[in-house]
Amino acid sequence: MGFKVIIVGAVAAGTRAAAHLKRLKPEAEVVLVDRQALVSYSGCGLPYFISGDVNDARELMNTTYMMLKDESFFERVKGVTLLTRTEALALDRKLKKIRVRSLETNEEKDLDYDQLVLATGGRPIRLEIPGADLPGVITVSNLAEAVKLREQVAAGRINRAVIIGGGPLALQMAEALSDLWGVETALIAAGNQLLSGLVGPQLAGMVRRKLDEHELREVYLGERVKRVEEGEDGLRVITSRRELETDLVMTALGVRPDSDLALAAGLELTPGGAVAVNSRFQTSDPDIYAGGDCVENVNLLTGRGVYLSSGALASRHGRIIGTNLAGAIEEHDGVSGGFLLKVFDAAVGAVGLSLSRAREEGFDAASALVTQADRDQFYPGWETMHLELIFDRTSGRVLGLAGFSPKGEALAARLNAVAAILKYQPGLRDVANLELAYAPPFGAAVDILHVAACAAENIMAGKNRVMDVDEFAALFSRRQEVAATFLDVRGRDNAEPYLARYPGDWINLPLDELRARIGELPRDRKIILICNSGVRSYEAQVILDQAGLVSTYNVQGGLGAARRWGLELV
């Protein structure tokens, strides 16, 4: 008697499990079931299809050798039966049957299985407010919805859009609509910063500034949408502070696991509503596996369950599931929780825990923010990168890394280097000495990642007493009220515009003159040390410490970070 596997869900985890199982066990009968007509596509590519960066929806369904992943492909190439527009209704675990219904004919039938895979994915979090069901209030959670939206935009039927959310998807959709199509786009987020919980306020401010540069200026933070109404010419969005007229309202609040089928079948769920699985992705029924966006993962830093929606992660789940279905044993260690996001002509990303999350988890966490060229500065084309390394003050354990850079590939290289070692609980010394492939066109001899780890070590040792950019901005705005001296240790040419703008408040002692001129500094005031990157100002702090001036604070990332954050002093 043959071995039959039914897989519910045919996007990332489901199709990868099916294909890998057939490679390992060609005699297995594998059936994929999905309620959508368009399957096995790159969900992470939807914003780029909407924006026009990807011209044809079929490109998101192509293999690397440009074959369309449709029913014919799965049957002829993979040996897998694909049932599209077919909904899974109920699961009988005792009889090992799953009831399905064709959405084309309404016909119902039972499919037998020896083992079953639930790859039901996630469903978008929807607004629970009046007017959320009005026409024109949408989410974009699958390829069919993306195709419909792009057709509307291309036809000129959408001139104004309101996007609700402050996370990666909301930012991607805002760029997609505004950049190519010129849709007047407003972004509304309940949090006080963009990418809340993913990056700190310094990097979030850089993202906000990048939106401003590309004329996406209607970004409203700290506001909640109360209701959506029909307006005179489209829709009206009412928030806690304002009313906005629009043609389209898009909710981009993230996703939650689609576990309805598992719940109805009596399978165990996590407290967060995901299908509970072990490290092999077996559910509470050993003949049923689950993977992708319908399950949680173990966080490698906290040891607790965490929910992440990621096509790349779901694909890795699918491969492990396929291995275990074939009779071998493979386990999933967990995740460090990374993301990388294109923001117009720049990139922001992170791996591990943000500073706020690390503190919520009970770590004595701090961070080091550094500014440096992404390659040797003598090589043409270098760009300024900002990295924030999060660490535990007590143990020196590295907890996460975040960054902002005009070059996404350069940022990805640093994030991926740290992501690869987080599971081994590296310390700051491990990162400071991390071996990286080096050549001047791609990195510096003393890489920015090494600089971040060394800066963190100095903070941990109490030798680098730092002030964040937002704290510096707030303090400088109250400079007439506080007993502080703002000391610029750059050369006179760099400092001159600031000296002219802020006479008496901004003083300049270049680093190479500092030892000889220490007597010019007050001993009864805080001294805020400033340079372009935070490196020379740290060296100045060491010199001042030796002279007994210890009430000093080094602005992290320097004026380079401050300007990119949005602080324009001259």
N, C-alpha and C positions, 0 to 999 in steps of 0.2 A: 504494500500500500504506500502511496506517495506521501511526501511531506509538503503540507500546504500552509502558506503564511498569508494572512490578510493584513494589509497595512492601510490604516485610515489616515489620509493626509498625504498629498503628493507635491509638496513644495521642496523643502530642503532635507529635513531629517528622514522623511518617508522615502523619497526617491533614492537618497544615498544608501539607506538600509537595504532597499530592494536590490539595487545594482551590486552592492558589495556581497550580499548573500548569494546572488546568482553566480558571481565569480568564484566564490568559495564552494558553493554547493549547486552546481548547474542543474541537477535533477530536481531541485525544489520547485514547486508550483507557487508563484508569487503573484498576488493580485493587489493592485493599488486602487484605492477608492478616494475620490475627491468630489466635493459638490461644485467646484468651479470648472468652467470650460478650459481656462488657461491655467496650466500647472507647471511645476518644475521650473519656475522663473526666479530671477534674483530679486527678492523683495527689497533688498537694500538699494537696488538700482531704480526703484520707482521715482524718487525725486528727480533723478537725472533724465528719466524719460519725460517727465512732466516739463522739465526745464527746456528740453530740446537737445541736451547734450547727447542723448541717445535718440536716434531718429525714428526707429521702428520698434514697436513693442516686441516683435519677434526676436530682436537682438538680445533681450533679457531671457529668452528661452533657448538660445542657441548653445551648443557645446563649444568647446575651444576650437574644434575643427568644423564649426559652422553648420552643424546639423540641428534641425529644429526638434526639440524634445516634446513630441506629441505622441498620440496613441500608437501611430505606426512606428515611430522610433523605438519606443519601449518594447514593442512586440518583436520587431525585426532585429534590433541591436542588443537589447538587454534580455530578451526572453521573458518579459514581464507583461502581464495583462493590466491595462490601465482603463478604469471605468470613470470617466469624467461625468460631470453633472449628475452625480450619484451621491445621495445623502445617507450616512449611517444613522439608523434610527434607534436601535437597541441592541444590547449585547446580552446573550445568554451564556454565562460562563460555564454552567453545568453541562449543557449540551454542546458547548463550543460552537456556537452559531452566532452570526451577526446579521441582523435584518437591515436591508438597504432598500432605498426607493429611488427609482429613476426620476429626476426632475423634469425630464422631457416627456415621459409617458405616464408618470404616476404609478407605474408597476412596482410592486414590492416583491422581494424574494429573500431567502436566507442563504448565506454563504457559510459553509463549514470551514473550520480552521484547525490546525494543530497548534499553531502559535499565532499570536496577534500582536500588532504594533499600533500604538496610538501615537500619531504624529499630527494631532489636531491643531497645533499651533496656538496662537494667542488671538484674542479679540480686542479691538480698540476700546479704550475707556471712553465712555460717552458722557456727555453733560447731562446731569440730572437737574435740569432747569426748565421752566416754561419756555416753549418754543423750540426745544431741541429737536423735535420731529418735523419742523417746517421744511418744505422743499428749499433747497439751497443751503441747508446745514448738513455738512458731509464729513466723513472721514475718508482717508485713502488707505485702505488696508489690504488691497489686492490689486492685481494687474488690471482686471476689468474696470474697477473704479478709477484707476489712473488713466486708462484709455478714454473713458468718458469725460473726465475732467480736462484732459488735454484737448479733446475735440471742442469743448465749450470755450476754452481760452483761445485756441487758434481761430475760432470763428468770430472772435471779438465780442462774445456775450458776457464776458467777465472783465470789468474795468477796475473794480474795487474788491478787495478781499480782506477779511479779518481772520487771523489765525490765532487760535487759543492754545497756549502752551509755551513753555520756555525751555524745552529740552532739545535734543539733537534733531528729532523729526520736525519740530516746529521751525527751527532755524533752516533746515534743508528746504522745507516747503516755502518759506518766506523768500529765500534766495531763488528758488525755481520759478516762482510767479513774478517776482519783481525784476530780476536781472535780465532775462531774455524777452519776456512778454510785456514788460512795462506796466504790469498791474499795480495799481496803488495799494500797497499792502500795509496793514497794521498788525502788530503782534501784541497780544495781551497775555501776561503771565501773573499768576498769583504770588509767586516768590519775589523776593527783593533783589534778585539777580538772575541772570540767564544761567542755564546749566547748573541749577542749584543742586548741591550734593555731589556733583561730578568734578567740579573744579572750584578753586577758591575765588574770592572777590577780585583779586588782582587780574587773573587771567580772564574772568568773566567780564571785567571792565574793558579789557582789550577786545573781546568779541563785540561788546556793545559799541565800541568806537569804530570797529570795522563796519558794522551795519550803518552807522552814521556816514562814513566815508562813501558808501554806496547808496546814499540817499534813502535808506530804509530808516527814517527818523521817527516814525510813529511806533515806538516801542514803549509800552506802558507796563511798568513793573509794580508789584504790590497791589494789583487790582483783581477783583473777582467778577466774573460775568454773572449777572443776576438773572437776565432773561433775554430772549430774542423775539422780536416782533416783526410783523409785516409792516413795511414802511410805504411811503408814497411811491418810491421807485426802487424796489428791492426789499432789503431787510434792514432792521435797526437792532444794533447790539447795545444793551444797557448794562454798564458795569457799575461798580461801586462809586465811580467818580465821573463818568462821562457817557455820552451816547454817540454811536458811530453808525453812519449810513454805509451800506455795503451791498454788493451783489452776491457775495459768497461768504459763508462762515465755515471754516475748516477747523475741526477739533484735532489737535495733535498732542494728546495728553498721555501717550504711551499705551501699552497693552497689558492685559492680564491673561492668565492661562485659560484656554478653552478646555475645561475639564468636565463638561456636562455629561458626556457619554460615560466617562469613568465613574462619576458620582452616581449616576443612575444604575450602574452595574455593581455598585457596592465596593468599588476599589477605594483604597485608603488615599486621602488627600492630605496635603500639608496644611498647616494653619493659614498659609497664604492662598489656599485654594488651588494649588498645583497638584498634579498627579504625583503621589509619593513613589520614589524609585530608590533602588540601591545603587551601588557604584557600577553595576553592570546594566543599569536601566531596567531592571525587572521591577514590576509593580508588586503590590501585595498578592497578586495572583502570579505565580512563577511562569505561567504560560503566556503572560501578557507583558509586553515591554512598552515603554513610553519614552519619548525623547523630543527634543526641540523646544519650542516656546510653551509647551503645555507642562513642562516640568521645571523644578528648581535645580540649582547647582550648589555644591559646597563651596563656600568662599574660602580660598586657601589661606587667607590672613586671619579670619575670625573663626573658622571651623563651623560656621552656621550656614543655613540655607539662604540662598540669594536668588532672586528672579532676574534673569537677563534675557532680553529678546535680541537675538543675533542670528543671521543666516549662516555665518561662518561657524558659529558654535553649534547650531543645529546640524550642520553637515558633519561635524566631528562626532556628535551624538550618533548620527545615523550609521557611520562607519563602525563604531563600537557595537551598536545593536546588531548590525549585519554579521559581525564576527561571532557574537554570542549565539545568534540564531543558528549559525552553521555548526555549533557544537564546541567551539573553542571558548576560552575565557579571556575577556579583556575588560579592564576597569577604567573608569574615568576618575582622575584625581580631584578635579575641581577647577575653579576659575579664579583669576585675579581681578577680573572685571575691567576690561579695557574698552576704550572707544577712541575713534579718530574721526574728525568731522571737518569737511571742507567748508570754509566760510568765505565766500567770494574768492578772492585771490590769496587767501591765507588758510591756515589750518590750526585747529585746537584739538587736544586729545589728552588722555590720561590712562594710566593703568594702576591697579591697586586701589587704595583708599584715599579719598580726599582728606584734607585736614579736619573738616567738620565731622565727617563720617568716622575718622579714626578716633576722635575725641568721644563721639557717641558710643563707640565700642569699648571705651575705657582705657585707651592708650594715653600716655602722657605725651601727646603728639605736638610737634612743632614742624616748621617748614623753612626751607632755604630757597629763596628766589634769586636766580642769577640771570644776567644778560650778557650774551657773548655772540660773536660771529659763528655761523654754523660750519665754517671751514677756516683754514688759515687766511688771515686778513690780507696777505700779500697776493692771494689768488683772486683773479677777477670774478665778480658775480656773487660775492658773499652776501648773506642776509643776516640781520640780527634775529637771534632766537632767544626766547625766554623759557627757562625751565624752573619748575617748583618741585623740590624733592621733599617728601613728607617722611618723617622719621620719629621714632620713639626716643624721648630725651633720656629715659632711664637706661635702656639697653643699647641704644644706637641702632636698633633694627630698622631697616628700610621698609616703609609701609606703602609707598606709592610714589608715582612721578606724574606730573602734568606739564603741559607746555603749550606755547603759542609760537607760530613761526610762519613767515611768508612761504616757506618751502615745506610742503606736506611730507615729501619723501624724507627730508632731513629730520623732521620731527618724528616720523614713524620709526626711523632707525634707532633713535634714542629710546623711545617708548618700548619697542620690541626687545631691545637689549635688556632692559630692566624686567619686562614681563617674563622673559625666559628664566630668570633666576628668583623671582619672588617666592615660588613654592619652596625654595631652600632656605628661607628666612635669612636673606643676606643682611650684613651689617654695613654701616657707612664705609668702613675700610674696604669691604669687598667691591663696592661700586667705585670708590676712589682709585682702586687698582684694577678695575675691570679691563681685560684686554679687548681692544677694539681694532678692527682693520683700519689702517690709516694711510691716507694720501692727501696732499693739500687740496685737491679739488673737492674732497668729500668730507673732510673733517680737519680739526686742528690737532697739533701734536699733544697739547693739553686740551682735551676735548671738553666741551661745555658740561657734559655729564660728569666728568671727573671734577670740574670746578664746583659743580653743585654739591657733590659729596664732601669735598674739602670744606666748603662754606658751612655745610651742616655740621661737620665735626667741630668747627670753630664756634658755632652757635652752642652746640652741646657742651663745649668746654668753658663757655662763658667769655670767650675771647672776642667774639663777634656779637655785639649787642645790637639788635636790628630793630628797624621800624618799617612796617609795610607801607606801600605806596598810598593806600587810602588813609592810613593814619597820618602820613606826612602831609597829604593834601588838606586834611582837616586841621592839623596843627598850623600849617602855614596860613590858612585862611583866618586864624585867630592870633596871628603873630604879634599884634599890638597888645594882646591880653596876657600872653604867656612869657615866662622868663626863659627864652630860648634864643640861641644864636645859630644862624643857618650858615654853615661853613662850606664853601665850594673849594675843593682841593684840586680842581682842574687848572689848566693853564689860563693865563690872563685873557687871551683871545676868546676862549670858550666862555669864560665867566662874565666878560664885559657887558653883554646885553642884560644880564640879570642884575649886575651892579647898578646899571643906569636906571633900570626899572624900579628897583627896590633899594634905594640908598639908605644905609643905616641898618637895614634888616638882613641884607645878603652881603656877606663878606667873602673875600677870596684870599686864601693862602695856598698857593700851588704846593703840591706834595714835596717837590724838591727844595722848597724854601721853608717847609713847616718846622723842622727842628730848630732852625735859626730864629724863627719868629714866634715861637710858642708864647713868649711873654706878651704878645699882643692880644691873646685870648682871655676872656673873662673866666674866673674860677668859680663864680657864684651862679652860673646859668647852665642849663642843658645846652649841649652842642650837638646840632644835627649835621651829620657829615654827608656830603653830596658829591658824587662824580657821575660819569655817564653810565657806569655799569655796576657800581658797588664794590669794585676791586680796589681802586686807589683809595676810596673812602675807608675801606677796611684797613689798608696799610696805615692810613692816617690815624685810625683808632688805636692801632698798636703803638704808634709813636706817642700819642697823647697819653696812653696808659702808663708808659714808661716815665712820662713827666708828671704823673700824678693827677691828670685830668681824666677822671673815670666816668663822669656823667655825660657820656657820649652815646649817640645812636646812629647807626649806619643805615641809610635808606636802601632797602633791598632792591636790587635790580637797577638802582640809580635812576638818572633822568631818562635813560632809554626806556625803562619800564614805565616811568611816570607819563611820558609823552604818549606811549602806545596805549596806556590806560585811559588817557583823555585829559591829563593835566597839562594845559598849555600856559606856562608862566610868562613866556615872552612871545 
